[in-house]
């Protein structure tokens, strides 16, 4: 039983069948449940509105097969809570956009099919366009997250909070749908149903705590299931403050791997050292590693997946060394100072933008 000061709401998932039955293959249902629950927690984590979210399952109903999830959270704003459940229904039912490609990406594929290659200048331009596009998307994402955080700190019961969130509906959707884990679980959910021919459609209805629909049912017909499935064979994660205990630095010039204990994953990793300045200091003896030496760094992690979406391997590379230590405190690198200064400037620019809006 929920307490009066708790926020809670419901999300109905309706499996429509071609026949008049009310049962479903247990293995398919279990896989769909796993993907849907993962999707729930990833959406909540990306929005960042509720630290504690609990999900309960209500008894199944007939009419095809109707399952209702009950969401409970600490009292952090009823309007925001209803909006979160509504976004779950939106993300689960709207056909996601195809991965964005630059014109050079498309042209490059055409040239590859014809057996040609881009020259070095073309490749460099292609990389610059990709980097510029990525930087712009990162900036837009940071700007939106800062705005959502600002909204969260306002009076949670004020009507304008709900209005502000609704005004950012498309931006929030784009933020969610570009999250790899959300796309992966959404893809997995529908992929499980494509080979299960009994299901003809899926419907979603979000309800408030009084079981009033927040929005009308959003329905996905079977012929659209495949539009949610995408091939995800590789993606990247960034750890902006990775702590690595160095076991074996590479003291020879070349593309040899370093080795160390990555604290966050608590495992020994082999990684590339892409910070050229730091690498040169180590190779020429300006920085000497010994037992207990540690670095804090910007770490890039490339994760490869198999056809079913399960992880097969991870590749690590240190892009920028922020600080290093030999066991008696950390020394900040010049690259680290520059990196932190750039982050501070970006944060200041975000604050100025918000001040200008008021």
C-alpha positions as CSV (number, residue, x, y, z in Angstrom):
1,X,0.0,0.0,0.0
2,X,1.4,3.4,-0.9
3,X,1.6,6.3,1.5
4,X,-0.2,9.5,0.7
5,X,3.1,11.5,0.4
6,X,4.4,9.1,-2.2
7,X,4.2,9.8,-5.9
8,X,2.9,6.9,-8.0
9,X,1.4,6.2,-11.4
10,X,0.8,3.4,-13.8
11,X,1.8,2.3,-17.3
12,X,-0.4,-0.2,-19.1
13,X,1.1,-2.4,-21.8
14,X,-1.6,-4.1,-23.9
15,X,-0.6,-7.1,-26.1
16,X,-3.3,-7.4,-28.8
17,X,-3.6,-10.9,-30.3
18,X,-4.9,-12.2,-33.6
19,X,-6.9,-14.9,-31.8
20,X,-9.3,-14.5,-28.8
21,X,-6.9,-16.0,-26.3
22,X,-5.4,-14.2,-23.3
23,X,-2.1,-16.1,-22.9
24,X,1.4,-15.6,-24.2
25,X,4.5,-17.7,-24.6
26,X,6.3,-17.4,-21.3
27,X,9.9,-17.1,-22.7
28,X,8.9,-14.3,-25.2
29,X,7.0,-12.5,-22.4
30,X,10.0,-12.8,-20.0
31,X,12.3,-11.3,-22.7
32,X,9.9,-8.4,-23.4
33,X,9.6,-7.7,-19.6
34,X,13.3,-7.5,-19.2
35,X,13.7,-5.1,-22.1
36,X,10.8,-3.0,-20.9
37,X,12.1,-2.7,-17.4
38,X,15.6,-1.8,-18.6
39,X,13.9,0.9,-20.7
40,X,12.1,2.2,-17.7
41,X,15.2,2.6,-15.6
42,X,17.3,4.1,-18.5
43,X,14.6,6.7,-19.2
44,X,14.5,7.7,-15.5
45,X,18.3,7.8,-15.3
46,X,18.6,10.0,-18.3
47,X,15.9,12.4,-17.2
48,X,17.5,12.5,-13.7
49,X,14.3,13.6,-11.9
50,X,13.9,10.7,-9.4
51,X,16.7,9.2,-7.5
52,X,14.6,6.3,-6.2
53,X,12.1,4.6,-8.5
54,X,10.3,1.4,-7.6
55,X,8.3,-0.6,-10.1
56,X,5.7,-3.1,-9.1
57,X,3.6,-5.5,-11.3
58,X,-0.2,-5.5,-10.9
59,X,-2.2,-8.7,-11.7
60,X,-2.6,-9.4,-15.4
61,X,-5.9,-8.6,-17.2
62,X,-7.5,-10.2,-20.2
63,X,-8.5,-8.6,-23.4
64,X,-5.5,-9.9,-25.3
65,X,-3.1,-9.6,-22.5
66,X,-2.9,-6.4,-20.4
67,X,-0.1,-5.8,-18.0
68,X,0.1,-2.8,-15.7
69,X,3.3,-1.5,-14.0
70,X,3.0,0.6,-10.9
71,X,5.7,3.3,-10.5
72,X,6.5,4.7,-7.0
73,X,9.0,7.4,-6.2
74,X,9.9,9.8,-3.4
75,X,7.9,13.0,-3.3
76,X,9.7,15.1,-5.9
77,X,6.9,16.6,-7.9
78,X,3.7,15.1,-9.1
79,X,3.7,16.9,-12.5
80,X,7.2,15.6,-13.3
81,X,6.3,12.1,-12.3
82,X,3.3,12.0,-14.6
83,X,5.5,13.4,-17.4
84,X,8.1,10.7,-16.9
85,X,5.5,8.0,-17.4
86,X,4.1,9.8,-20.4
87,X,7.6,9.9,-22.0
88,X,7.9,6.1,-21.4
89,X,4.7,5.6,-23.5
90,X,6.0,8.1,-26.1
91,X,9.5,6.5,-26.4
92,X,7.9,3.0,-26.6
93,X,5.4,3.8,-29.3
94,X,7.0,6.4,-31.6
95,X,9.0,5.0,-34.5
96,X,12.6,6.2,-33.8
97,X,14.6,8.2,-36.4
98,X,17.2,6.5,-38.5
99,X,20.8,7.2,-37.4
100,X,21.9,10.6,-38.6
101,X,24.5,10.6,-41.4
102,X,26.3,13.5,-42.9
103,X,26.4,14.0,-46.7
104,X,30.0,12.9,-46.7
105,X,29.0,9.7,-44.9
106,X,26.5,8.9,-47.6
107,X,28.8,9.8,-50.4
108,X,31.6,7.8,-48.9
109,X,29.4,4.7,-48.9
110,X,28.6,5.2,-52.6
111,X,32.3,5.5,-53.4
112,X,33.0,2.4,-51.4
113,X,30.4,0.4,-53.3
114,X,32.0,1.6,-56.6
115,X,35.4,0.3,-55.3
116,X,36.9,3.8,-54.8
117,X,38.3,5.6,-51.7
118,X,38.3,9.1,-50.5
119,X,41.6,10.8,-50.7
120,X,43.4,12.1,-47.5
121,X,41.9,15.6,-47.8
122,X,38.4,14.1,-48.1
123,X,38.9,11.9,-45.1
124,X,40.2,14.8,-43.0
125,X,37.2,16.9,-44.0
126,X,34.9,14.0,-43.2
127,X,36.4,13.7,-39.7
128,X,36.1,17.4,-39.1
129,X,32.4,17.3,-40.0
130,X,31.8,14.4,-37.8
131,X,33.6,16.0,-34.9
132,X,31.8,19.3,-35.4
133,X,28.4,17.5,-35.5
134,X,29.3,15.4,-32.4
135,X,30.5,18.5,-30.5
136,X,27.3,20.4,-31.4
137,X,25.1,17.4,-30.2
138,X,27.1,17.2,-27.0
139,X,26.6,20.9,-26.4
140,X,22.9,20.7,-27.1
141,X,22.5,17.7,-24.8
142,X,24.4,19.6,-22.0
143,X,22.2,22.6,-22.5
144,X,19.0,20.6,-22.3
145,X,20.2,18.7,-19.2
146,X,21.0,22.0,-17.5
147,X,17.6,23.3,-18.4
148,X,15.9,20.2,-17.0
149,X,17.9,20.5,-13.8
150,X,16.8,24.1,-13.5
151,X,13.1,23.1,-13.9
152,X,13.5,20.4,-11.3
153,X,14.7,22.9,-8.7
154,X,11.6,25.1,-9.2
155,X,8.3,24.8,-7.2
156,X,7.3,21.2,-8.1
157,X,3.6,21.9,-7.8
158,X,3.5,25.0,-10.0
159,X,1.6,24.6,-13.2
160,X,4.3,26.3,-15.2
161,X,6.7,23.4,-14.4
162,X,4.4,21.1,-16.4
163,X,4.1,23.7,-19.2
164,X,7.9,24.1,-19.4
165,X,8.4,20.4,-19.7
166,X,5.7,20.1,-22.4
167,X,7.4,22.9,-24.3
168,X,10.6,20.9,-24.4
169,X,8.8,17.7,-25.4
170,X,10.6,17.2,-28.7
171,X,14.0,18.0,-27.3
172,X,13.5,15.6,-24.4
173,X,12.4,12.9,-26.8
174,X,15.5,13.4,-28.9
175,X,17.7,13.3,-25.8
176,X,16.1,9.9,-24.8
177,X,16.1,8.3,-28.2
178,X,19.8,9.1,-28.8
179,X,20.7,7.2,-25.6
180,X,22.3,3.9,-26.7
181,X,20.9,1.9,-23.8
182,X,17.3,3.1,-24.5
183,X,17.6,2.3,-28.2
184,X,19.1,-1.1,-27.5
185,X,16.3,-2.1,-25.1
186,X,13.6,-0.6,-27.3
187,X,15.0,-2.6,-30.2
188,X,15.2,-5.8,-28.2
189,X,11.6,-5.4,-27.0
190,X,10.2,-5.3,-30.6
191,X,12.7,-7.8,-32.0
192,X,11.4,-10.4,-29.5
193,X,7.9,-9.9,-30.9
194,X,8.7,-10.0,-34.6
195,X,9.0,-13.8,-34.7
196,X,6.1,-14.3,-32.3
197,X,3.2,-14.0,-34.9
198,X,0.4,-14.1,-32.3
199,X,0.8,-10.4,-31.4
200,X,-0.8,-8.0,-33.9
201,X,-0.2,-4.8,-32.0
202,X,1.1,-3.2,-28.8
203,X,-0.8,-0.4,-26.9
204,X,0.5,1.9,-24.1
205,X,-1.5,4.1,-21.7
206,X,0.1,6.1,-18.9
207,X,-2.2,6.8,-15.9
208,X,-1.9,9.1,-12.9
209,X,-2.3,7.9,-9.3
210,X,-6.2,8.0,-9.6
211,X,-6.0,5.9,-12.8
212,X,-7.0,8.8,-15.1
213,X,-5.2,8.5,-18.5
214,X,-2.4,11.1,-18.8
215,X,-2.6,10.7,-22.6
216,X,-4.7,8.6,-24.9
217,X,-3.5,5.1,-25.8
218,X,-0.5,5.0,-28.2
219,X,-0.7,1.9,-30.4
220,X,2.0,0.3,-32.5
221,X,0.8,-2.1,-35.3
222,X,2.7,-5.2,-36.1
223,X,3.8,-3.9,-39.5
224,X,5.8,-1.2,-37.7
225,X,7.6,-3.5,-35.2
226,X,10.6,-3.8,-37.5
227,X,11.0,0.0,-37.6
228,X,12.1,-0.1,-33.9
229,X,14.8,-2.7,-34.5
230,X,18.3,-1.3,-35.4
231,X,21.7,-3.0,-35.8
232,X,23.8,-1.9,-32.8
233,X,27.2,-3.5,-33.2
234,X,29.4,-0.9,-31.5
235,X,29.0,2.2,-29.3
236,X,31.2,4.4,-27.1
237,X,31.2,5.5,-23.5
238,X,33.3,8.2,-22.0
239,X,34.6,8.3,-18.4
240,X,35.6,11.9,-17.7
241,X,37.6,11.1,-14.5
242,X,38.8,7.5,-14.9
243,X,41.3,6.4,-12.2
244,X,43.8,3.8,-13.4
245,X,46.6,2.2,-11.4
246,X,49.5,1.8,-13.8
247,X,51.0,-1.7,-13.9
248,X,52.9,-1.5,-17.1
249,X,53.5,1.8,-19.0
250,X,54.8,1.6,-22.5
251,X,58.3,3.1,-22.5
252,X,59.0,2.4,-26.2
253,X,57.8,4.7,-29.0
254,X,55.1,3.0,-31.0
255,X,51.5,1.7,-30.9
256,X,52.0,-0.6,-27.9
257,X,49.4,-0.9,-25.2
258,X,49.6,0.2,-21.6
259,X,48.2,-1.9,-18.7
260,X,46.6,-0.9,-15.5
261,X,43.8,-1.5,-13.0
262,X,40.7,0.5,-14.0
263,X,39.1,1.4,-10.6
264,X,35.5,1.9,-11.8
265,X,35.2,-1.6,-13.4
266,X,37.7,-3.1,-10.9
267,X,39.6,-5.0,-13.5
268,X,42.9,-4.9,-15.3
269,X,42.7,-3.4,-18.8
270,X,45.0,-2.9,-21.7
271,X,44.6,0.6,-23.2
272,X,46.1,2.9,-25.8
273,X,47.7,6.1,-24.6
274,X,46.5,8.8,-27.1
275,X,47.7,11.7,-25.0
276,X,50.8,12.5,-27.1
277,X,52.2,15.1,-24.8
278,X,52.0,12.8,-21.7
279,X,53.3,9.9,-23.8
280,X,56.4,11.8,-24.8
281,X,57.1,12.8,-21.2
282,X,57.1,9.1,-20.3
283,X,59.2,8.0,-23.2
284,X,61.9,10.6,-22.6
285,X,62.0,10.0,-18.9
286,X,60.5,13.4,-17.7
287,X,57.8,11.4,-15.9
288,X,58.9,8.1,-14.4
289,X,56.4,5.5,-13.3
290,X,57.0,3.3,-10.2
291,X,55.1,1.0,-7.9
292,X,51.8,2.8,-6.9
293,X,51.7,5.3,-9.8
294,X,48.2,6.3,-10.8
295,X,46.6,8.5,-13.5
296,X,43.3,10.3,-13.7
297,X,42.2,10.6,-17.2
298,X,39.5,11.0,-19.9
299,X,38.9,7.4,-20.9
300,X,37.2,6.3,-24.1
301,X,35.6,2.9,-24.1
302,X,34.4,1.2,-27.3
303,X,32.0,-1.6,-26.7
304,X,31.2,-4.2,-29.4
305,X,28.0,-6.3,-29.5
306,X,26.9,-9.5,-31.2
307,X,23.8,-9.9,-33.3
308,X,21.6,-10.4,-30.2
309,X,22.9,-7.2,-28.6
310,X,25.1,-8.9,-26.0
311,X,28.5,-7.4,-25.3
312,X,31.5,-9.2,-26.8
313,X,34.5,-6.9,-26.1
314,X,35.7,-3.6,-24.8
315,X,38.5,-1.5,-26.1
316,X,40.0,1.3,-24.0
317,X,42.0,4.4,-24.9
318,X,43.2,7.3,-22.7
319,X,42.5,10.5,-24.6
320,X,43.7,13.1,-22.0
321,X,45.7,12.5,-18.8
322,X,44.3,15.0,-16.3
323,X,46.5,14.2,-13.3
324,X,49.2,11.7,-12.2
325,X,50.5,10.5,-8.9
326,X,53.3,8.4,-7.5
327,X,51.5,7.8,-4.2
328,X,52.0,11.2,-2.6
329,X,49.3,13.5,-4.0
330,X,48.4,14.3,-7.6
331,X,50.1,16.6,-10.1
332,X,47.8,18.2,-12.7
333,X,49.0,18.1,-16.3
334,X,48.9,21.1,-18.6
335,X,46.4,19.1,-20.7
336,X,44.3,18.6,-17.6
337,X,44.3,22.3,-16.8
338,X,43.2,23.1,-20.3
339,X,40.4,20.5,-20.3
340,X,39.0,21.7,-16.9
341,X,39.2,25.4,-18.1
342,X,37.2,24.5,-21.2
343,X,34.6,22.7,-19.1
344,X,34.4,25.7,-16.8
345,X,33.9,28.1,-19.8
346,X,31.2,25.8,-21.2
347,X,29.3,25.8,-17.9
348,X,29.6,29.6,-17.7
349,X,28.2,29.9,-21.2
350,X,25.2,27.8,-20.2
351,X,24.5,30.0,-17.2
352,X,24.7,33.2,-19.4
353,X,22.2,31.6,-21.8
354,X,19.7,30.8,-19.0
355,X,20.1,34.3,-17.6
356,X,19.3,35.8,-21.0
357,X,16.1,33.8,-21.2
358,X,14.8,35.4,-17.9
